[in-house]
Amino acid sequence: MKRVQYDRYGGPEKMYFGECDVPRVGDGEVRVSVKAAAINPFDWKLRQGAMKLVTGRRFPKAMGTDFAGLVEAAGRNVGNVTVGDEVFGTVDFKKSGAFAEAVVVKADHVAKKPPQLSFAEAASLPIAAMTAWAAVIDRAQARPGARIFINGCSGAVGAFAVQLAISRGAHVAGACGPASRDSARAAGVAPIFAYSDSEAYARGGTYDAVFDTLGTLDVGHGLSMLNPRGVFVDINPTPGRLLRGMLSRRYKLAFATMGIKRLPEIAELAASGTLRPAIGLEAPFTDALSVIADAETGRRTSGKTVLTF
């Protein structure tokens, strides 16, 4: 089968289409014929070597984490899906491989695709929605009346975070770029700030939680925006940010892997319209190399970029 892979860590030029055997299915695993795969910044960061201490130096390595498709084989001890089911899910980042004609994953890494969603829409859910869940529900504990500030409220993770927080009855303020202000306002964010208005953020009062989706909000400034019991939630833990955050018990990390067990609930929320994936571009798998490179080098669209098969 054909997949996107690379033989060494580096930039977009390291990617190529390779051929590999259709993977076997083990106990507790399913093989999915991929119909759509969403591109995440995490995918090219892995290829660049950001996690090479974990992913190692055994090549070639496959790319891609989020996908949707049809279950074509299931191993023993699989109870949540059966052959023929339409599913969406994510691949363990240590293996990756969603940018391929088929992928084998643990059965608990997939959930049944809501029939209301296209394969492209379903493929856009996993990492972004799982990260938002870990940050807003698990760490920020969104609840009725809570005040939450989201830096990057219109991005893939930020938009889902807004939707989750508001569905829990929280009030959401946020920062975004000028082109996204209307969509953020329509989603219920108020007030909305420009990224450059960092001194204005705190004038609205203290927050129960500040969620920085971008890694651009100074940790000290974010902590100063909190009430005494508030938390600063970070998903971009650079060494400097970690060091600053370790000085405060109110600094919390959130990771997509914390939300894998929530995939069935994410599916239910998407089916009801509470979570609404936004597609910016659907491109054929044959264009994967150029489309990934465009996204990586800044030529991005508003909404998710999805490869279709």
Steps between C-alpha positions, in 0.01 A plus 500: 500500500606863454580735787683824579830430675853630558849352541645762734384788714476835329289734289228439239759386246550181705147376424423260217241242397614153598365150460452267795315181580144520626549476878382195690237526770583389852290439808300805597574670167306597189608573145329797342477583131572873516250730329628830643799613708532841665830688514617625839809710581599211726552285189778711352650574843547126541669480159722794593622298799326681785436167677794297370599393850171309503452416132859382457714466190356195330396594144300529283237663716139559400313830540152594612293451815131586445278305261153373416402197297351151490596210727618223270644259757484453878716294733389306802364679805355791304154593624439864417493471117452231236604446140314741273457773760579860407744627759735786582802500725866568556826307474756471781748776411796265555381310191286751306386387154159661433622647170460160338246286321448291815602518864503261796420648842389392845125461505467747788660764275192505276131576542204462268466793263180700548291453185438876491870562430696443182822301520695827464312662788546195722873484423527861622385410850750282689814690603339845505188391688689269738746779584216747556323249725813438708556874539148634551318212668776317688736785591287817492189315626260711293172540683200734514611855569874433468700768319755360253745688278623317188805628315455385140124456530447454125760231423424128474552433871375842609171475311421163657602637840252786457223260401569266793525780755179668387318165494593466868355841580828692524552857378785520247721796413786464258764630266521433126613656173293769327379264227346270761318752717162451334510121527615521863220742580247272331629211711422694816837647596468837677694711546745438216851648506776539245819310579678834539258608776680301770471786748124511447432133575499538878285812504191283459562357848651176621438162337437152631719366223732626228564257213789582267457294183790669319787519745525876443349631824765574761451255787549767765248727330253213469534414867437864592162481322372230737294518813654332809366157403548537124723287277720576200474215247785448255535260205837635377742414782839635390779471760472871581124486547527186711760662723281805551192287553667279760510801730120495520255225591251671272695409185349187339597302191250336267569244227285340230574153637306594814185517286523173303251330732256781421470417128150348537382811687663723240309306235172560686568873530584521131182311412293746704670802344669611821840439340516638148812418295598759240662388174719753323632279219439148372776374273558160336753269662706520181574865588603418858865605474429849368197554724692404817793720394267795438344466845840461662653807336212729588273482196205384707125524472239600756382163624647152476690370200393144421634241258232289332537151350 
